[in-house]
Amino acid sequence: MKKPEASRRDFLKVLGVAGAGAAVASCGPPDTADKLIPYLVQPDEIIPGTNTLYATALRAGAEPVGVHAVVRDGRIIKLEGDPDFELTGGRLSALDQSVLQDLYDPDRVTGPRRREGDGFVDASWDQALDEARAAVARPGGALVLLTGPVTGAAGELLRQWAAATGAEHVVYEPFGLEALRTANMIAFGLNEIPSYELDRADMVVSFGADFLETWLAPVELAGRFARARNIESGQHA
């Protein structure tokens, strides 16, 4: 028995109905674990369903960048580069764009944790604050406040807290580039991280320094490298 052949029109009809069904299913009610609760007292600065733009700074790696954070209903939904930020000129790296995953990753740490045995267990905020108070008030012990590089209002808050409690503020930065600091101290007498003006260089030779991807300040250096490659004027690095 010969099988009936489906025409192109019939195939598109079936495809259209299937696509519509999938769209309707995806627009159904949320999971029962989620709750949609409207504002009882709506904040003056929030209009539900409307985007609000905040200018701030971001440091996903070793390079600080200026960003515009798009916020809707109290949640950041998109990051864009701040065109008025001189160093990066409104550009963001892939690492910067991925920072939102830190906010919404289901496996992220969402509250205090305390050491128990060889690992950590969840703790309530009351437990965490009580243990922190006891540690600060304990006589004869060394108190260390360990953070990453923090600037601005948050950095000032940590500085004041350390001064008030007598703690030593230790900054840990895995991308500290201590070898580069030491080399510049030996060569130029400056314990600083340099900024390379690649757009003014006639030739760039790099040995293991991936300045377009991860090394030092990739967004800033990539922009300068792009300006150096002015093909129309015969420049290429």
Salt bridges, closest charged atoms under 4 A:
GLU80 OE2 - LYS78 NZ 3.13
ASP82 OD1 - HIS68 NE2 3.32
GLU116 OE1 - ARG114 NH1 3.42
ASP122 OD1 - ARG113 NE 3.23
ASP130 OD1 - ARG133 NH1 2.92
GLU156 OE2 - ARG159 NH2 2.64
GLU197 OE1 - ARG200 NH1 2.94
ASP199 OD2 - ARG227 NE 3.69
GLU220 OE2 - ARG224 NH2 2.73
